[in-house]
């Protein structure tokens, strides 16, 4: 810590608490309380119930959670494959080439996600490739939106790699494909798992592009949360939001365990 005095550290923690609690912790606590609320007419809920979770963990809500998990999984795998391939390829380019690749991958992040959704809707509503009204287009949209984060994460890791490992393997007669699969990728595994977790979490919460593209039989959970709150069922929406957060955190915890084991290999 850069602050060495005890008073300075206490002051820093106080500032952190003042900024963190109202902005981050308090809204999440309100969502959790609302998910159990039967009525809320004052500062706190006046009655508690578990009915909202019964509705949030069965039927269409459970299907929506499954849809979100499958969408996030598919988008994460596509983003990780594309981002890793591009990061490895860009590392062989000069500074100008890397800047061009960086700009191309960051472009979907630089514009609103609803614009990305509209672009994909227009692009794949006419022959030769028609994906409008399919789950494939939703997964593709999520992949486009999160690939930039996978690319940036892997690119940073590739730049930190010691070239001595690759040179030693090549000097022993290893072919480029062998060096890639048995040397580079194992060294990049912690960064790959971190990128996969980030892409998964971002995909689980994506809404803006999704509402423009999802078909009736492929409704992700964020869309269902929006629909619940839009029709005035705020408490049910809060329960759905807690389920979404819990599912995302569980997956991220599993990914972090894999990353920890990969770091000690």
N, C-alpha and C positions, 0 to 999 in steps of 0.2 A: 504494500500500500504506500502511495506517495506521501500521505500525511503521517508524520511521525509522532506528533504530540497526541496525548490522550484526549484532550479537549477537542482538538481538530478532528480526530476520528469520530468522537461522539457527535460533533456537529455534522460531519459528513453522513453518518448513519441517520441522523434526524432529517436532513434534507432528502435522503433517499426514501425514508418512510413517508414523508409528506408528499413526495412526488409519486411514489409507487402505489401506496394504498388507495388514494382516490382514483388514480388513472387505470390501474391494472387489477388490483386485488378486489376492490369494492364492487366493480361491475360484475365480476365473476361470482362473487358471493351473493349478489342480488339475483343473478340468474339461478343459482342453486336454490335459494330460498323460494323464488317464484315457482320453481319446478315442483315444490311440495305444497304450494299455497292453494287453499280452497277458496279463500276470500282475502282481499288485501285492500283495506280501507284506510289504514293509518301508516305509520312509519314502518311497521312490520306486519307480516301476514297475521290475520286474525284466526285462521284455521289451517290445519295441515292435513294433507291427504296424499296417498300414493297412487290415486287413480290416473294421474297424468302419465306416470311411468308404465302403468298397465297398457295405456293406449300407445305409448312410445316404443314398446318392445314387442309388439305383436302386429299381425296383419300387414297393412300397407306400410306402416312405419318401419317394421322389420325388413320388409322388402326394399325400402328406400335405403336403409343402412347397408344392406348387402350390395345394393347397386353402387353406393358411394365407395365401399371397400373395393369392389371389382374395378370400378372406374379409376380409382387412385392407384391400384396395383398395376393396371394396364398402362396408364399414363406414366407412372414412375419407371417402369421397365423400358418403355419407348424413349423417355427422356434420358435415362441413364445410358442406354446404348448409343443414342445419337450424340449426347453430350460428351461421352467418353471418346467416341470415335473422332469427333471434331476436335476435341482438346489434344488428342495424340497427333492428329494430322496438323493442327495449327502449330504445334511445338516444332515442327520441321520447317515452317515457313519463316521468312524474314519478318522484321518489325512491321512493315507495311501490310503484308499478308495477314499477320495476326490481328492487326487493327480492323481489317475488313471483316474477318471471321467474327471477331468480337462484336462488331456493329450489327452483323446479320443476326446473331443469336440474341442480342439484347433488344432488337427491334420490337418483338412482341411485348416486352416488359415496358418499353418506353411509351406505348399507346394504351389507352383504356382497354380492359379485357372485353368489354362489350363490342368494341371495334373489331377485335380478333374474332369474336363469335359471328358478327355480321359478315366479315370477310370470308370465313369458312362456309357460312350458310349460302352466300352468293356463289362462291367458287364451286361448291359440290352439289348444286341444285340443277345443273345442266349436264348433258353428256359431254365427254365420254365417261366421267366418273360421277355417279349420283349417290350421295350418302345422306341426303336430307331425310330426316325422319328415322335415322338409325342410331343405335347406340355407338357404332363405330365413330360417328362424327363427334359425339360427346367426348369419347376417350381421346380422339385426335386433338380436339380443342384444348383439353387439359394438358396433353403432352406438349403442345405448342407453347402454352403459357408457362410451363415449369422447366422446359429444357434449358432455358438460359441459366437457371440456378445450378443445374447439374453441370453444365459446361463451365461455368465460372469456378465451381468448387473443384472439379477435376483439373482444370487448367492450372489453378494455383498449386495443386499437389504435384502436377507434372513438372512445373518450374522448380519445385523444391527437391526433386529427385536427384540423387547423386549419379552423374553419368558413369562413374567408375563401375557400377554394377553391370550396366549394359555393355560397357567396353570389355569388362572381364569375361562376360559370357560370350561375346563375339570373338574374343581372342582365343577362346577354347573351341571354336568351331561351331557354336550354336547358330542356328538359322534365325532370321528375323522373327518368324512366327513363334519359334520356341522362346526367344528372348521376351516377346510380348506376353505370352501366356504363362510362362514359368518365372519370369523375373519382374517385368514392369507391373502387370496387373496385381500380383500378390502384394507388391510394395504399395500399390494404390488402394488396396482393399479398404483400409479405414476411411479414406476420403470417399470412396465409392459408396460405402454404407451410409456415411453422413449425407451425401448428396441424395441417395435414395430416400432417406427419412425426411429430408427437407421437401423433396418433390411430393412425397406421399401426403405430408401435412398440408401443403399448399393446395393440392388437388382436392383433399377432403373438404376444404372450406370454400372452394370456388363456387361462385353464384352467378356473376354478371353475364359471362358468356354462356353458362349452362342454361339459363332461362330462355335463351333464344334458340337453343338447339335440341333440347331433350324431347324425345318422343313420349307418349303417354305410358308406354310399358317400360320406360327406363328413367325413373324419377329419382335423382339423388336426394339425400337427406337435407342438404341446405335448401333445396327448392321446396321441400315439404315444410321446413321450418318457416320459410318466408310465407308460404300459403297459409299456415296455421295462424301466424301473427297478423296476416292481412285480413283474415276473416274474424279477428277479434279474440282468438283462442291463444292469448299470450302465455298462459300457464302451461298449456300443452306444448307450445313452441319452445318454452324454456326447458321442459323435460327433454324434448328432442335435441335441443342444443347441448344439454349435459350428456346425453347418450353419445352425441357426435364427438364431444371433447374427450369422453372416457375412451371411446374406441380409438381415437387418434393417439391419445397418450399411451395406450397399451401397445399399439404397434410401434410407436417411437421408442418405448422402453425396450421392446424386443430387438429393435434395430440397434439401440445403444449397446445392448449386451453383445450382439454380434460384432459391433465395432470394437468394443473393449477386448474381446478375445482376439480379433484380427490384429490389434495393436501390439499384443504380447506374443504374437507368433514369431 
